[in-house]
Amino acid sequence: MAALHDNKINGILADDMGLGKTIQAISLIAYLHERGINELPNLIIAPKSTMSNWMLEFGRWTPHLRVVQLRPTLEFRDAILKE
């Protein structure tokens, strides 16, 4: 992932489950934030079935980052985006 970032390409390999993609992505975001390289929001698109795990892992490993889960309802998105 760092090689992708170094070449100004964004992405992550969506391969088999259980290979640590969640932690790799979270650690890259935390590293970029800590170094001041990227203060902008990051967007992670994942299946609804994995969202609770993403939220849990962000809370565990990066409690200093603000993480928002956008649910697929118009009312919820509007409320979050107004914040």
ZIGIVEN-V119087 format. One record per residue. N is the residue number from 1. RES is the residue in one letter. PSI is psi as a letter, one per 20 degrees, with the letter a starting at -180 (none if undefined). NEAR is the number of other ideal C-beta (glycine too) atoms within 12 Angstrom. D_FIRST is the distance of its C-alpha to the first C-alpha in Angstrom with 1 decimal. Layout:
N|RES|PSI|NEAR|D_FIRST / N|RES|PSI|NEAR|D_FIRST
This chain:
1|M|h|23|0.0 / 2|A|h|17|3.8 / 3|A|h|13|5.3 / 4|L|g|15|5.1 / 5|H|g|22|6.4 / 6|D|h|12|8.6 / 7|N|j|10|10.0 / 8|K|k|10|10.7 / 9|I|p|12|9.1 / 10|N|p|20|8.2 / 11|G|r|18|7.3 / 12|I|q|26|6.3 / 13|L|p|14|8.4 / 14|A|n|16|11.7 / 15|D|b|10|13.3 / 16|D|q|8|16.0 / 17|M|q|12|16.7 / 18|G|j|9|16.5 / 19|L|j|13|13.3 / 20|G|k|17|11.9 / 21|K|h|24|9.6 / 22|T|g|29|11.7 / 23|I|h|22|11.5 / 24|Q|g|24|7.7 / 25|A|g|34|7.7 / 26|I|g|31|11.0 / 27|S|h|24|10.2 / 28|L|g|30|7.6 / 29|I|g|35|10.5 / 30|A|g|24|13.1 / 31|Y|g|21|11.9 / 32|L|h|24|12.0 / 33|H|g|23|15.2 / 34|E|h|15|16.7 / 35|R|i|13|16.3 / 36|G|j|9|17.7 / 37|I|h|17|15.0 / 38|N|o|18|14.8 / 39|E|i|13|17.9 / 40|L|q|11|17.8 / 41|P|q|17|17.5 / 42|N|q|26|14.4 / 43|L|p|14|15.1 / 44|I|p|29|14.0 / 45|I|p|17|16.0 / 46|A|q|22|16.9 / 47|P|q|13|20.1 / 48|K|h|15|22.9 / 49|S|i|9|23.3 / 50|T|i|19|20.1 / 51|M|g|21|20.5 / 52|S|h|16|22.7 / 53|N|g|23|20.2 / 54|W|g|29|17.5 / 55|M|g|25|20.2 / 56|L|g|18|21.4 / 57|E|h|27|18.1 / 58|F|g|29|17.6 / 59|G|h|17|21.2 / 60|R|g|18|20.9 / 61|W|h|23|17.9 / 62|T|m|26|18.2 / 63|P|i|14|21.8 / 64|H|i|13|21.9 / 65|L|q|25|19.8 / 66|R|p|17|21.7 / 67|V|p|26|20.4 / 68|V|p|21|22.4 / 69|Q|o|24|22.6 / 70|L|o|24|24.0 / 71|R|q|16|26.3 / 72|P|l|12|27.5 / 73|T|p|12|30.9 / 74|L|g|11|32.1 / 75|E|g|12|33.9 / 76|F|g|15|31.1 / 77|R|g|15|28.7 / 78|D|g|12|31.5 / 79|A|g|13|32.2 / 80|I|g|17|28.6 / 81|L|h|12|28.1 / 82|K|h|9|31.4 / 83|E|none|11|30.2
